[in-house]
Amino acid sequence: MNGSFFSFLELVSTGLMFIAVIYSIFSIFKVDYFNNIVQIFVKLMAPFTKIFFGIDKSKSGLLVAIIFSSISALIFVSNYDGRNFQILKIAELITNNELQGYFVILAQSVFKVIIVFFQIIFYFVIAGVIKSWVAPFSEDDIWVVVEVVSNKTLDPIRKFLPAAGGLDFSPIFALIFLNSLNIFLANLVERITLLVL
C-alpha cells in the first residue's frame, strides 16, 4: 500500500511536470491563448503558476516543472531499492539530510526539464511534418497548435535553408539538432552528477 501510494505520487508529479513544460512551450511560442487545447493547459497550471505572481508565464511554467520534477525525483530516490550506485549515494545523502543530495536532485531536475522541453519540441516537429502530409488545411485546434509550434521551431532554419524544389528539408535538420542537443544534455547531467558525488 505504502509503496504503491508513493509510486502514484511519483507518477502524478511527473505528469504535472510534463503538463507544465507543455504550458511553457505554448507560452514561449505564443500559441493562440483562446485555443481549446491551450485553455486546458492554462486551467491545469493556473493554481501552480499563481505562486509565481509577476513572473512571465513561460518562466513560471518551467519553475513549476522543476518543482514537480524535484518532487518526483525525491520520491523515487527515497523509495529506491535497486543497485545503482549513484541513486544509492543520493538516497544516502538525502537520508542524512545533507545539502549535497538535494543539490544533485535539483540539478538533475533542471536538466530533466530542459531535456523534456526539447523532446516535446522534437515531437511537435514530427507531428508538424505528419500534419503537412495528412491534413495540411485542417483547422482543428490540436492541428493548429502543432502547426504553430512546429513552424516557429523551423522558421530560423528555413531562413538559412529555403525549400529546394518544393521540398522542405528544415525538419530533418531540426530533428538532428534537437536529438543531438538532448544527447549532449543527458551526458552533461551524468558527468555533473559523477563530479558532485
Buried (B, 14 or more C-beta within 10 A) or exposed (E): EEEEEBEEBBEBBBEBBBBBBBBBBBBBBEBBEEBEBBEBBBEBBEEBBEEBEEEEBBBBBBBBBBBBBBBBBBBBBEBEEEEEEBBBBBBEBBEEEEEBBBEBBBBBBBBBBBBBBBBBBBBBBBBBBEBBEEEEEEEEBEBBBBBBBBBBBBEEBBEEBEEEEEEBEBBBBBBEBBEEBBEEBEEEBEEBBEEBB
